[in-house]
Amino acid sequence: MERATLSPTRWTASGPVGTRCIALLRRVRASGDAYTLIRNVDRDAVVKALAAGFVAWVGQSLDHVRLTERGAAYLDRLARVE
């Protein structure tokens, strides 16, 4: 049997997460424990990242997010090009 290839496109109810969301995930991972949303692009991408389960809010703040295990696994799969 051949191994099925994994598409780098993760879909949410509103469509694929896209390159802006992937870039946000990379910034969140590079920031360590929490990432502060500072750009307008971050605000747009965080909606899709939250819907996909890739990030979660830190506490009650709507300005800080952290990478979830699911988000880390997704970035790892992209890095391996599965």
VMD Tcl script that draws the C-alpha trace (Angstrom):
set ca {
  {0.00 0.00 0.00}
  {1.16 3.48 -0.75}
  {1.28 6.03 2.00}
  {-1.24 8.81 1.59}
  {0.30 12.23 1.34}
  {-0.70 14.91 3.80}
  {-1.72 18.17 2.27}
  {-0.05 21.20 3.86}
  {-3.44 22.88 3.72}
  {-5.38 22.51 6.95}
  {-9.08 23.20 6.53}
  {-11.43 24.87 8.96}
  {-15.14 25.55 8.58}
  {-14.27 28.82 6.81}
  {-11.68 27.29 4.48}
  {-7.92 26.63 4.52}
  {-5.79 28.22 7.23}
  {-3.49 29.74 4.61}
  {0.00 31.15 4.63}
  {-0.73 34.02 7.04}
  {-1.89 31.55 9.65}
  {1.16 29.35 9.12}
  {3.40 32.40 9.50}
  {1.58 33.28 12.74}
  {2.09 29.75 14.05}
  {5.81 30.04 13.36}
  {6.01 33.37 15.21}
  {4.09 31.91 18.15}
  {6.46 28.93 18.31}
  {9.53 31.19 18.13}
  {8.23 33.41 20.94}
  {8.30 30.68 23.59}
  {5.52 30.55 26.18}
  {3.23 33.27 24.87}
  {3.01 35.49 21.82}
  {1.56 38.98 21.91}
  {-0.64 39.78 18.92}
  {0.69 43.06 17.57}
  {-0.12 43.23 13.89}
  {-3.42 43.51 12.09}
  {-2.38 40.43 10.12}
  {-2.07 38.55 13.43}
  {-5.64 39.46 14.30}
  {-6.93 38.04 11.02}
  {-4.86 34.86 11.20}
  {-5.60 34.10 14.87}
  {-9.27 33.48 14.05}
  {-8.38 30.62 11.71}
  {-5.66 29.32 14.03}
  {-8.14 29.20 16.92}
  {-10.76 27.47 14.74}
  {-8.22 24.82 13.73}
  {-7.15 24.32 17.35}
  {-3.57 25.38 16.68}
  {-3.42 28.17 19.28}
  {-5.20 28.99 22.52}
  {-5.66 32.19 24.49}
  {-3.37 32.73 27.46}
  {-5.58 33.50 30.45}
  {-8.28 36.11 29.94}
  {-6.18 38.29 27.64}
  {-7.20 38.61 24.02}
  {-3.71 39.84 23.15}
  {-1.71 36.72 24.05}
  {-1.80 33.24 22.52}
  {0.19 30.05 22.96}
  {0.80 27.16 20.59}
  {-1.18 24.00 21.32}
  {0.11 20.46 20.88}
  {-2.00 20.20 17.75}
  {-0.42 23.37 16.35}
  {3.09 22.14 17.13}
  {2.35 18.80 15.45}
  {1.02 20.60 12.37}
  {4.18 22.71 12.09}
  {6.30 19.59 12.52}
  {4.43 17.84 9.71}
  {4.92 20.86 7.45}
  {8.64 20.88 8.24}
  {8.89 17.20 7.31}
  {6.78 17.75 4.17}
  {4.59 14.74 4.82}
}
mol new
graphics top color blue
foreach p $ca { graphics top sphere $p radius 0.5 }
foreach p [lrange $ca 0 end-1] q [lrange $ca 1 end] { graphics top cylinder $p $q radius 0.2 }
display resetview
